[in-house]
Amino acid sequence: MDSMVAAPDSGPPGHDAPRTVRGFRWKDDIHIREIAVASVRQAAYCRLWPAASDAMPTHRRLSVILSLDVVGFTRMLRADEQGTLRAMGWIRRELGEPLLARHRGKPIKIMGDGALIEFESVHEAAVWAMEFQRAVALVDKRNAVGQPIVSRIAIVLADLIVAGEERYGEGLNFGVRLQEIAPPGGVVVSEAAWFTLRGDMRARFRDGGEFQVKNIEEPVRGYVWTPDQDPPPRTSLAPSADEPPADE
């Protein structure tokens, strides 16, 4: 810290002597302290969050990415913040996490209103998405003003850069953009991901046609699944109906 602030220059008696910090002359000691503190914080930040290329080796990998987003999350928070967060927390704990363990899904980013999840195969991602959406619809969790928790899901193949636990690449953005065109409570799968599914699973997704996706020049084709077009499974992960409501 002392090396960052030069000794005050001499000046006429009765006047504040200007100081020189990194080539700039200041008369206010507060400015000097602010610059010094900011420099120390920046150095600490760089130590805590080093550039991926400097901190660890990286490699590329073809991954299956699932993007999930809650429909109308901001509107629901304005109507009932605590009830909405309580309902979403219950769904994550009781439905999402047990299903992820069953289908070997790994969250790579959790947001307030959604998530990015990596799977080992498109099949596992698709089964997780369908079981999750059906279970959420069955329990019908709502906030105190009666708004249900409904989400959109997209599944894509993504060529990603892997750096430890971090993932980078345009494929993540593509998953988020494709998810925006999914029907509420449903799932959309990119064309490349759809082709990797087995024939029986592939038939459960209908051709939704081509879509214009934000920030992507060419139209993309999506294959859509909704609970009403598919018979329910014989077993369900959804808890019993006597669970307490979300706002209790």
N, C-alpha and C positions, 0 to 999 in steps of 0.2 A: 504494500500500500504506500509506504513512504517513498519508494522509488518512482511512483507514478505522479507525485506532486512535487514540482520544483520549489526551491526556496523562494520566498518573495523577493521581487526586484526592489531595488532601492527607489525611493520616491521622495518628493518634497515633504517636509514635516507637516503633520496634520492631515495628510491624505492617505487613503487606503492604498497600499502597494499592490499593484496587479500581480497575479500569479500566472505562470505558464503551464498549461496542461496539454501535452501532446500537440504542441504548436499553437494552441489557442490561449489568448490572454483573457483572464477573468478577474474581476474585482470582488466578486461575491464568493465567499468561502462555501456557501451552500451549493453553488454550481459545481465546485471542485469535488465536494463530498458525493454529490449525485453521480458524477462521472466515475469516480473511483468505485462506488458501490455497484454501479451498473457493470463495470468491467469485471469485478470479482464475480458477480452473479453469472455473467456470460461465460467466464472460464469454468465455473462450477457446472453450468448447464452442459458445456461441451464434454466435460468429463463424465457426466451422468448419461448423456445421450450422444455417444460418438457416432460418426458417420458409419453406415453399415459396411462400406468398403474398407474402412480403416480398422474396424473392431473385430471382424470375423469374416471367414471365407463365405462366398456366396456361390450358388449354382441355380440353374433353371430347372423347372419341373412342371410337367403337365398335371394340373390339379383339377379337381371337381369343386366348384365354389357354389354355395347356396347363399342367396341374399334374401333377407326377410325384413319387412317393414310393416309397422302397425298403421292401419288406415286411420286418418283423422286424429293422429296422436295429439297435435297441438290443440285442436278444438276440444278434445276430451280433457286435457289438462286444465284448460280454462274453465270448463264446467265443473270438474271435480278432481283436483290434483291428487289428493291422498287416496281416494277410492280407485282412481285409474292406476296409480303406481302399485297399490296393493293387489289389484286384480292381475296386473301384468307380472308381478313378482310370484304370485301363486302359480300362474300358468308356466312360468319358466321353471320353477322348482318341481312342480308336480307332473308336468307333461314334457316340457322341452328337454330337460337334463336327463331324465330316465331314458327317453327315446334316443338321445345322443349316445348314451353309454351302450345301448343295444345295437345301434347302427354305426358305431365308431366314427362319430362326427366330432370335429375339433373346432371350437370357436376360435377365430383369429381376430375378431374385433366385435365388441359389444357396445352398441350405442343405446341411448335412452329409449329410442323407438324401434330398434331393430338389431340385426346381427349379420355378420359374415361368418360362414362356417365352412370348413374344409372337410371333404369326405374322401374315402379311398376309392369309391366307384360311383358312377352315375346311378346305378341301381339302388345302392344304399341311400343316396341323397333323395332319390325320388320316393322310396318307401317311407323314409323319415318324414318328408314333406307331406305326403298324403295322410299318414297316420296322425301327424301333428294337427293338420287342418281339420281332420274329422273329429279328433278328440276335443279340440278347442270349441268347435261348433256344438258338440254334444254337451259339454259342461256349461256353455253359454254364460261365461263370467261377464259381469257388467259392473260399471261404477254406480255411484249413488243416484245418478240421474237417469239410469237405465240404458246407457250407451254400451254396446257390447265390444269386446276386444276382438278385432278382426284384422288379419294380416294378409299381405301379398307375399308370394315366394317365387323366386326365379332360380334356375339351376343352369350353370354354364360350364364348359370346359375352358380352362384358363392356363396359358403359358406364363408362369410366375417366376419371379426371382425370389429365392429362399435365402434368408439371412438369419440363421438361428430360428427364433420363434416368429420373426417378422416375415410378411409376404408383401411383395410389390409387383405392380404390373397393370397393364391396361385391362386385363381380364377381370380384375376386381371392379373397375368402373363399368365394364360391360354388364356384369351381373347386376349391379345396382340399377343401371338404366333399363335393363330388360325387366327387372322386377316391377318397375313403374307401370308396365302394361299388363301385368297379371291381374286377373279378376279378383276382387276382394274375397277372401276365403279360399282362393284357388292357387294353382301352381302353373308356371309357364317354364318350358324347357327349351333351350336353344336347339337349333337344328343339328349342330355337331354333337351335342349331348344326347339328343333323341336317337340318333343313329347307333349309339353304343348300347342302347337298351335291348333286352331280349324281346322277341316277337310278342309274347303275351303282355309284357309290361308296356311295350311301345303302343299296343293297340288301346291302351287305357288313356292315351293322350290324343286329342283331336287336333288336326291341322288348323291352327288359328289364322293362317295366311301370313302375309308380310306386314311388318310394322316399321314405321319410321321412328327410330330411337334417337333421343337427344345426343348430340355430339358425335354421331356416327353417320357418315355420309350415305352409305348404301343401306337399303331396306334390309331388315333381318326377319327371318321366318321363325315363328314361335309355335310350340305345341302345348296345348292347354289342357289342364285337368281341373275339374271342379267336383266336389263331393256328390252333387246331384246326378252326375252322369256315370257314376261308378258304384257298384253294389258295396255295402259296408262289409268290413272284414268280420270273421267269426268271433274274434276277440278284440277287445279294446283296452287301451291303457287308461281311458278316462275313469276318474274316481267315481264313487257312488254319488247318487243325486242328493244324499243327505249332508254333503259338505256344506259348511257355512258360507253364506254369500260373501262376495268380495268386500262389501262395505261394513262388515261386522268386525 
